[in-house]
Amino acid sequence: MAKQTFETALARLEQLTEELENGELSLDASLKKFDEGIKLAAFCNTNLTEARAKVELLLIKEGKNGPLESVPFNENDHGDQDLSQ
């Protein structure tokens, strides 16, 4: 079995969502797909949390009188922050 990636998990989650929204599945089949979706959502969430932590480590700036410091990831920032200060 191939290692699952964020992209494949997200694609499968989207597929499951469409199948569930279609409403043509039996209750048992719907519950199985819902359970699979919950597991995929948790997998994707874990991947996103790990990616955010990596971004925080990579976004560093030089302090005026001190060593380099970590800059927390701000999802509302659109990349226009001046890191040279």
Residue pairs with C-beta under 8 A, 6 or more apart in sequence:
4 43
6 43
6 44
6 47
6 48
9 40
9 43
9 44
9 47
10 40
10 44
12 36
12 40
13 37
13 40
13 41
13 44
16 33
16 34
16 36
16 37
16 40
17 37
19 25
19 33
20 30
20 33
20 34
20 37
25 33
52 73
55 73
56 70
56 71
56 72
56 73
57 70
59 70
59 71
59 72
59 73
59 83
60 68
60 69
60 70
60 71
60 83
61 68
61 69
61 71
61 83
61 84
61 85
62 68
62 84
63 69
64 85
71 83
74 81
